[in-house]
């Protein structure tokens, strides 16, 4: 199962909640709400088979699916950081405000280092984590 197959259901579900919340905001203009809805519908149609497979897996075993999401989110963050760093570096260079650079640089740097440490621990202790999860969480 690919990363997209694993993450389509939770991401579209979170997106739906965000869409509902944005539709109830009074300060957003109607055309933006309509645009948000269209973008959501486009991705829902695009990834509907993956979404529906995720719903079926959730109905079959919610605990196992939740654990799958957690592992997949870690991989997705890894790829996201790979794409985000070059864009942020270019944005920092072209930033007219020095405050943006002073806040963005430490947040992204420290966040990346913390993520790498957690990712390293997860990959190094994968067998132990899965044994713990299987013994204490899945069997209850």
Buried (B, 14 or more C-beta within 10 A) or exposed (E): EEBEBBBBBBBBBEBEEEBEEBEEEEEEEEEEBEEBEEEBEEBBEEBEEBBEBBBEBBEEEEEBBEBBBEBBBBEBBEEEBEEBEEEBEEEBEEBEEEEEBEEBEEEBEEEBEEBEEEBEEEEEEEEEBEEEBEEEEEEE
